[in-house]
C-alpha cells in the first residue's frame, strides 16, 4: 500500500511539473484563433488527454514504436509560433492538416533519421529555435497588455499583473530548488490569477458552464485541410524536436543505465510521429519529450516506467474532466503574458544554448547564424517581401521560420559539408603532385 501511495505521489509530481507547459500551448493557440470559452476548454482538455496517450505510446516499447524509457511527452513550445502563424494565415483546420502530415513524415523517416542528423547540427537547430523564440515574444507582449483588441489594452492594472506574475516566477526560481522550482510557472499562474480575481478580472462562468465529464471526439473542429507551406513548416519543427528528443533519450539512457540502440531511437521517433498523427486527428498538437520531467526524474531518483505509465493515466483522466480544463481558461491574458515572457524567453535561451556548442570563432558559422536568423526575422516582420514571387517558390519564403530554417540548412551544407570534402580532395591532389 505504501509503495502504491509513493508511486501515485511521484506520478502527480510529474503531472504538476509538466502541467503549465502543457496547458499554456492550447491557451495561446486557441486565444490567437479567437475560440469561445467552450471550445477553448475542449482544446485544453483534449491536449492534456493526448499528452497521456503520447506518453504511454513512448514508454510502451514494442516492435514498431516506443523508446521504452521513463519519458513524459507534451507539445513543444517550438511549435507554438508556427501553429499561430499557420492559423492566422489559413485557419485552424490547416494547422491540424499540417500536424497530421508532419507526423506521418516523421514515421516514414524515423528509421533513417539517425543518418540525417548530420544535416541538423547545433548551428542549424540553434538558429531555428532562436528564431522561433524571438517570433513568440510579440505574442507575449500583447498578452501582457491585456490581449490584442481588449478594452483595457495597456492599462496599468494589466501591466502590473503581468510584471507581478513574472517577478513572482523569478523569485520562486531564485529562492527555491528542486520540485518547487520545477513548477514555478504553474505556481506563478495560480498566484497571478488569485490576485487578478481580487481585482475583479477573472470570469468563472466558463467553469460553472462546463460539464464534469465528456467524451473526446475526433475532428472536433472539422476536417483537416492540407497545404504544402504549412506541412513543410510543421515538418521542420518536427525535425528540430527530434534532434532535441535524441538528446533527452541519451540523457535518460545514462540516468537509467539502459543502453539504447539505433533501432530503439527509430522506435522513439516513430512514437512521436504517431502521437502527432493521433493528436492532429483529435484536434490536439504535435508531441515531443518534456525535458523538465527528466530533471524531476533525476531529482527523485525513482527511474521505474511504472510511475510514468501512471502519469499517462492521470493525464488521460484529467483530460476527460472539462471543469479542470476550464479552470485554466480563466487565467487573464495579462497573467498569461507575464508567464509567457519567462517561457518564450526560455525558448530563445535554449536556442542560444545550442549555439554555444558551435565554434563561433568560425566566420562561416557566424554567417550561417546571421543570415538564417536575419532572414527568418525579416520575413516575419515584412511578410510582403516575396509577395510577387511564383507560388511554388513562395512555399519556401512566405513563412519566416521556414525561410530561416531553409537558409540555415543550405548554408550549413555549403560551408560545413561540401567545403570539408573539397579540402580533402585538394589535399589528396597535393599529395599526389608531391
C-alpha positions, -999 to 999 in steps of 0.1 A, spaced: 0 0 0 28 24 9 47 17 -23 15 23 -43 10 56 -25 46 66 -32 41 58 -69 10 79 -70 27 108 -53 57 107 -77 33 105 -107 14 136 -95 47 154 -92 54 146 -128 20 158 -138 24 191 -120 59 196 -134 46 195 -170 11 208 -165 17 245 -170 38 238 -201 11 215 -215 -19 239 -209 -3 271 -219 1 260 -256 -37 254 -263 -44 286 -243 -21 306 -267 -32 289 -299 -69 289 -290 -67 325 -278 -50 336 -310 -77 318 -330 -104 336 -311 -121 304 -298 -151 306 -275 -147 296 -238 -164 263 -245 -141 254 -275 -110 266 -256 -119 244 -227 -122 214 -251 -89 223 -267 -71 223 -233 -88 191 -222 -80 172 -254 -44 184 -253 -40 170 -217 -57 138 -227 -34 134 -257 -3 141 -235 -13 110 -216 -17 89 -248 16 102 -263 34 94 -230 21 58 -229 29 53 -266 65 63 -260 70 44 -227 54 12 -241 83 -4 -261 72 -28 -288 83 -40 -322 71 -9 -341 73 21 -317 82 32 -282 117 41 -268 109 22 -236 124 49 -213 106 68 -185 99 99 -206 69 122 -204 56 138 -237 38 171 -243 35 197 -270 68 215 -278 70 253 -274 89 253 -307 55 245 -324 36 275 -310 49 302 -333 44 282 -365 9 270 -354 -2 306 -346 12 318 -380 -5 290 -399 -37 295 -380 -38 333 -388 -30 327 -425 -50 296 -433 -72 287 -403 -72 260 -376 -81 232 -400 -48 238 -418 -29 236 -385 -43 201 -379 -36 190 -415 0 201 -411 3 183 -377 -11 151 -392 11 152 -424 43 161 -405 36 132 -381 33 108 -410 65 121 -425 83 116 -391 70 79 -390 84 75 -426 118 89 -419 121 75 -383 143 46 -395 167 69 -413 167 100 -391 198 89 -373 217 93 -406 200 127 -414 210 142 -380 243 153 -395 224 179 -416 210 194 -384 240 203 -362 237 229 -334 244 258 -358 212 249 -377 189 238 -348 201 266 -326 194 292 -353 159 278 -359 150 276 -322 163 311 -316 142 325 -345 111 307 -333 116 320 -297 121 356 -310 89 354 -331 69 344 -300 78 374 -279 53 398 -296 25 373 -287 36 375 -250 38 413 -250 3 417 -265 -10 394 -237 9 413 -211 -11 444 -222 -44 426 -218 -48 408 -252 -49 424 -286 -82 443 -291 -92 443 -254 -109 473 -240 -83 478 -213 -53 471 -235 -21 485 -220 -38 496 -187 -18 500 -156 -36 471 -139 -27 447 -168 9 458 -168 12 454 -130 -4 419 -131 19 408 -160 51 420 -143 39 409 -109 35 373 -123 69 374 -140 86 387 -108 69 361 -87 82 333 -110 117 348 -109 116 349 -71 105 312 -70 134 303 -92 158 324 -71 148 312 -36 136 276 -41 152 245 -55 140 211 -67 103 204 -72 91 240 -63 114 254 -89 102 229 -115 66 240 -111 74 278 -107 54 286 -138 23 268 -126 26 285 -91 31 319 -108 -1 314 -130 -21 303 -99 -8 333 -78 -14 358 -106 -49 345 -112 -58 348 -75 -46 384 -74 -65 391 -107 -97 376 -92 -93 400 -62 -92 428 -88 -123 416 -105 -105 405 -136 -115 367 -135 -147 353 -150 -156 320 -135 -187 314 -158 -168 291 -181 -160 268 -151 -197 268 -140 -210 261 -175 -186 232 -183 -196 196 -176 -180 173 -151 -172 146 -177 -171 145 -215 -160 121 -242 -133 131 -267 -143 134 -303 -121 131 -334 -122 161 -358 -140 183 -332 -130 214 -351 -138 199 -386 -119 181 -413 -82 189 -416 -70 207 -447 -36 201 -462 -14 230 -475 22 225 -486 37 255 -469 21 246 -436 32 210 -438 68 220 -446 67 244 -416 55 218 -392 78 191 -406 108 214 -399 95 219 -364 92 182 -360 128 177 -372 141 202 -346 120 184 -319 135 150 -330 170 164 -326 161 177 -291 144 144 -282 176 125 -292 195 143 -266 168 135 -240 169 98 -250 206 96 -244 203 116 -211 177 91 -199 197 62 -211 226 74 -190 203 81 -159 186 47 -161 218 28 -172 198 14 -201 216 13 -234 197 23 -265 204 11 -300 197 27 -334 165 6 -336 154 20 -302 159 55 -315 138 47 -346 110 34 -324 112 66 -303 109 88 -334 80 67 -347 62 70 -314 65 108 -316 52 108 -352 23 85 -343 14 107 -313 14 138 -336 -9 120 -362 -33 109 -334 -31 144 -319 -40 160 -352 -69 137 -357 -83 146 -323 -76 183 -328 -47 184 -304 -10 191 -311 24 175 -321 41 159 -292 77 156 -280 97 148 -249 95 172 -219 130 178 -206 117 193 -172 105 158 -163 140 144 -169 152 168 -142 125 156 -118 134 120 -126 170 127 -116 158 146 -85 136 119 -72 160 90 -80 130 68 -90 135 56 -126 108 30 -130 85 31 -160 55 23 -138 55 58 -125 54 73 -160 26 49 -171 6 62 -141 14 98 -153 -2 89 -186 -33 75 -169 -36 106 -147 -33 129 -177 -60 110 -196 -84 112 -166 -78 149 -162 -84 153 -199 -119 137 -196 -129 163 -169 -138 196 -186 -140 215 -154 -103 210 -148 -96 223 -183 -120 252 -178 -100 263 -147 -71 271 -169 -91 292 -193 -100 317 -166 -63 329 -164 -64 366 -175 -43 374 -206 -20 397 -186 -11 370 -161 -6 346 -190 16 372 -208 39 375 -177 44 337 -177 49 337 -214 79 361 -212 96 335 -189 86 305 -210 92 320 -245 124 336 -233 135 301 -223 129 290 -259 153 318 -270 178 308 -243 176 272 -255 185 283 -290 214 303 -276 225 273 -255 225 252 -287 246 279 -304 270 279 -275 282 245 -287 291 259 -321 326 271 -330 318 308 -330 354 316 -340 345 303 -374 334 331 -398 313 305 -417 292 296 -386 287 332 -377 274 338 -413 250 309 -411 236 322 -378 234 358 -391 218 350 -424 193 324 -411 181 344 -381 181 377 -401 160 362 -430 137 344 -406 130 376 -386 129 397 -418 102 377 -434 82 376 -401 84 414 -398 79 422 -435 58 393 -448 51 410 -482 88 409 -492 83 379 -515 47 385 -525 54 388 -562 74 356 -565 59 325 -582 36 304 -559 59 273 -559 87 295 -546 66 313 -521 61 280 -504 96 284 -490 95 321 -484 61 331 -471 69 319 -435 98 334 -416 105 301 -397 106 281 -430 127 307 -447 152 309 -418 154 271 -415 160 265 -452 187 292 -452 204 276 -422 203 241 -438 216 253 -472 244 274 -457 255 246 -434 257 222 -463 277 248 -483 301 257 -455 304 226 -434 295 197 -456 308 205 -491 338 226 -481 355 198 -460 351 174 -489 367 199 -512 396 204 -487 402 166 -486 402 164 -524 427 193 -527 449 177 -500 448 144 -520 458 162 -552 486 180 -535 500 147 -520 499 130 -554 517 160 -570 544 159 -544 
